[in-house]
């Protein structure tokens, strides 16, 4: 009887211990930054002499965003604007870095404010924005809201 109780107690302790360990594994700020950088690199890396086909660009960003964001930004041309700008102005665009200015986690979402460091031709610009990222099961991140302040480059608005 004592062996059975001891065995049962060990099983309970193991289960509780394992579940506690699993809850401690969380998405870090570095994980969020890497996700944002990967996502924004797709949008902000354009060789004006060899631009990415818009359908390929849309295919590449789709896994990063929910359906609502995808359809809305596809319709508004947000994903493809940097590519159009680069082609029309014969200037390359490159994302250099992302800085997470603030991050708040609540209800399985990360609300962040960020700064993008982008080179547009000969100009280095900083674009600020806000984003909400849903942390789905298995720590799969997905953008549910994304908005950026436009900047001006050579008297031209860069959205």
C-alpha positions in Angstrom: 0.0 0.0 0.0 2.8 2.4 0.9 4.6 1.6 -2.4 1.4 2.4 -4.3 0.9 5.7 -2.5 4.5 6.6 -3.0 4.3 5.8 -6.7 1.1 7.8 -7.0 2.7 10.7 -5.2 5.7 10.6 -7.6 3.4 10.6 -10.6 1.4 13.6 -9.2 4.6 15.5 -8.5 6.0 14.7 -11.9 2.8 15.9 -13.7 2.7 19.1 -11.6 6.4 19.7 -12.2 6.1 19.2 -15.9 3.1 21.5 -16.3 4.8 24.2 -14.2 7.9 24.0 -16.5 5.7 24.3 -19.6 4.0 27.4 -18.2 7.4 29.0 -17.6 8.3 28.8 -21.3 7.1 32.1 -22.8 7.6 34.1 -25.8 10.4 36.6 -25.0 10.8 40.2 -26.2 13.7 38.9 -28.4 11.3 36.4 -30.0 8.8 39.2 -30.7 11.6 41.4 -32.2 12.9 38.6 -34.4 9.3 37.9 -35.6 8.7 41.6 -36.4 12.1 41.9 -38.1 11.5 38.8 -40.3 8.0 40.1 -41.3 9.2 43.7 -42.0 12.3 42.5 -43.9 10.0 40.9 -46.4 8.3 44.2 -47.0 11.3 46.5 -46.8 13.9 44.7 -48.8 13.7 45.8 -52.4 16.3 45.9 -55.2 14.9 48.5 -57.6 16.6 46.8 -60.5 15.2 43.4 -59.6 12.0 43.9 -57.6 10.1 41.0 -56.1 6.9 40.1 -57.9 3.9 41.4 -56.0 2.2 38.0 -55.9 5.4 36.5 -54.4 5.6 39.3 -51.8 2.0 38.8 -50.8 2.6 35.1 -50.5 5.6 35.7 -48.3 3.9 38.0 -45.9 0.6 36.0 -45.6 1.9 33.6 -42.9 2.7 36.5 -40.6 -0.7 38.2 -40.5 -4.3 37.1 -39.9 -6.8 37.1 -42.7 -8.3 40.5 -41.9 -5.0 42.3 -41.9 -3.9 40.5 -45.0 -7.0 41.4 -47.0 -7.1 45.0 -45.7 -3.4 45.8 -46.4 -3.4 43.9 -49.7 -6.4 46.0 -50.8 -4.7 49.3 -49.6 -1.4 48.4 -51.2 0.5 48.6 -47.9 2.6 45.5 -48.5 3.5 46.5 -52.0 4.0 50.3 -51.5 7.8 50.1 -50.7 8.3 48.0 -53.8 6.3 50.5 -56.0 8.2 53.4 -54.4 11.6 51.8 -55.1 10.8 50.9 -58.7 9.3 54.3 -59.5 12.2 56.2 -57.9 14.9 53.8 -59.0 16.1 53.5 -55.4 16.7 50.4 -53.3 15.0 49.9 -49.9 16.5 47.9 -47.1 15.4 47.3 -43.5 18.5 47.6 -41.3 17.0 47.0 -37.9 13.9 47.0 -35.7 13.7 48.5 -32.2 10.9 47.5 -29.9 10.1 50.8 -28.1 7.4 49.4 -25.8 5.8 46.0 -25.4 2.7 45.2 -23.3 1.5 41.6 -22.9 -2.1 41.1 -22.1 -4.7 38.4 -22.9 -2.2 36.4 -25.1 -1.5 39.5 -27.2 1.6 41.7 -27.5 0.9 45.3 -28.0 4.0 47.0 -29.3 5.3 50.3 -30.5 8.3 49.9 -32.7 10.8 51.9 -34.8 12.1 50.6 -38.2 15.5 51.7 -39.4 15.2 51.7 -43.1 17.6 52.8 -45.9 15.9 54.3 -48.9 18.4 55.1 -51.5 21.0 57.4 -49.8 18.7 58.2 -46.9 18.4 56.5 -43.6 15.0 57.0 -42.1 13.2 55.9 -39.0 9.6 54.8 -39.3 7.5 54.4 -36.2 4.5 52.2 -35.9 2.2 50.1 -33.7 1.4 46.5 -33.9 -0.6 43.9 -32.1 0.6 40.3 -32.3 -1.5 37.4 -31.1 0.4 34.6 -29.5 -1.5 31.5 -30.7 -1.0 28.0 -29.4 2.5 26.6 -29.6 3.8 30.1 -29.5 2.9 30.9 -33.1 2.9 34.6 -33.5 0.5 36.4 -35.9 -0.1 40.1 -36.6 -3.6 41.2 -35.9 -3.0 45.0 -36.3 -0.2 46.9 -37.9 0.1 50.7 -38.6 3.1 52.9 -39.5 3.7 56.6 -39.6 4.6 57.7 -43.1 7.9 59.5 -43.7 9.0 61.9 -46.4 12.0 61.1 -48.6 13.1 63.8 -51.2 9.7 65.5 -50.8 7.9 62.2 -51.6 5.7 60.4 -49.0 6.9 57.0 -48.1 4.1 55.1 -46.4 
